Amino acid sequence: MTETLKRVVLQVEQLSPEEQDAIAEVIERELADRKWEALFASPASDRFLERLEAEARREDAAGLTQESMDRW
């Protein structure tokens, strides 16, 4: 563990359990985001997404899809 992280952990240990949990959630989200970024940055994910796109286009062209009523 780096010295910087050790200092931060010591500071976090002084907080209430609720505040510690809140900080832990932020850290967990950051780590999860990094995993997703690494996953999508890989050439394998590009190929996988291209295959999914091609499959969706084939299904749409074959009339196997329907328009969603939900709009974002």
One Martini backbone bead per residue (centre of mass of N, CA, C, O) as a GRO file, in nm:
protein
   72
    1MET     BB    1   0.099   0.035   0.020
    2THR     BB    2   0.072   0.349   0.007
    3GLU     BB    3   0.117   0.634   0.179
    4THR     BB    4  -0.135   0.779   0.089
    5LEU     BB    5  -0.336   0.552   0.154
    6LYS     BB    6  -0.268   0.529   0.451
    7ARG     BB    7  -0.359   0.814   0.528
    8VAL     BB    8  -0.651   0.784   0.437
    9VAL     BB    9  -0.728   0.545   0.613
   10LEU     BB   10  -0.681   0.691   0.881
   11GLN     BB   11  -0.902   0.903   0.830
   12VAL     BB   12  -1.143   0.709   0.785
   13GLU     BB   13  -1.129   0.571   1.071
   14GLN     BB   14  -1.248   0.847   1.210
   15LEU     BB   15  -1.512   0.783   1.108
   16SER     BB   16  -1.806   0.696   1.064
   17PRO     BB   17  -1.962   0.426   0.948
   18GLU     BB   18  -2.126   0.580   0.735
   19GLU     BB   19  -1.886   0.730   0.607
   20GLN     BB   20  -1.723   0.483   0.535
   21ASP     BB   21  -1.934   0.358   0.346
   22ALA     BB   22  -1.947   0.591   0.146
   23ILE     BB   23  -1.650   0.572   0.059
   24ALA     BB   24  -1.653   0.276  -0.026
   25GLU     BB   25  -1.858   0.315  -0.257
   26VAL     BB   26  -1.685   0.501  -0.428
   27ILE     BB   27  -1.453   0.303  -0.468
   28GLU     BB   28  -1.616   0.073  -0.594
   29ARG     BB   29  -1.713   0.232  -0.841
   30GLU     BB   30  -1.435   0.295  -0.954
   31LEU     BB   31  -1.345   0.000  -0.992
   32ALA     BB   32  -1.578  -0.081  -1.178
   33ASP     BB   33  -1.522   0.127  -1.401
   34ARG     BB   34  -1.241   0.018  -1.473
   35LYS     BB   35  -1.339  -0.257  -1.571
   36TRP     BB   36  -1.518  -0.154  -1.800
   37GLU     BB   37  -1.304   0.005  -1.951
   38ALA     BB   38  -1.124  -0.240  -2.009
   39LEU     BB   39  -1.329  -0.406  -2.158
   40PHE     BB   40  -1.398  -0.186  -2.388
   41ALA     BB   41  -1.083  -0.157  -2.481
   42SER     BB   42  -1.093  -0.422  -2.608
   43PRO     BB   43  -1.089  -0.594  -2.904
   44ALA     BB   44  -1.294  -0.813  -2.823
   45SER     BB   45  -1.533  -0.621  -2.768
   46ASP     BB   46  -1.560  -0.511  -3.051
   47ARG     BB   47  -1.631  -0.780  -3.185
   48PHE     BB   48  -1.877  -0.845  -3.012
   49LEU     BB   49  -2.042  -0.587  -3.081
   50GLU     BB   50  -2.048  -0.639  -3.386
   51ARG     BB   51  -2.207  -0.904  -3.368
   52LEU     BB   52  -2.455  -0.790  -3.227
   53GLU     BB   53  -2.528  -0.587  -3.444
   54ALA     BB   54  -2.563  -0.787  -3.678
   55GLU     BB   55  -2.786  -0.952  -3.544
   56ALA     BB   56  -2.990  -0.720  -3.507
   57ARG     BB   57  -3.013  -0.649  -3.808
   58ARG     BB   58  -3.115  -0.924  -3.903
   59GLU     BB   59  -3.369  -0.933  -3.725
   60ASP     BB   60  -3.492  -0.675  -3.835
   61ALA     BB   61  -3.499  -0.757  -4.139
   62ALA     BB   62  -3.684  -1.022  -4.054
   63GLY     BB   63  -3.907  -0.916  -3.839
   64LEU     BB   64  -3.806  -0.983  -3.514
   65THR     BB   65  -3.892  -0.695  -3.432
   66GLN     BB   66  -3.981  -0.431  -3.196
   67GLU     BB   67  -4.102  -0.152  -3.089
   68SER     BB   68  -4.058   0.043  -2.830
   69MET     BB   69  -4.238   0.215  -2.576
   70ASP     BB   70  -3.977   0.297  -2.466
   71ARG     BB   71  -3.833   0.610  -2.370
   72TRP     BB   72  -3.549   0.796  -2.278
   0.00000   0.00000   0.00000
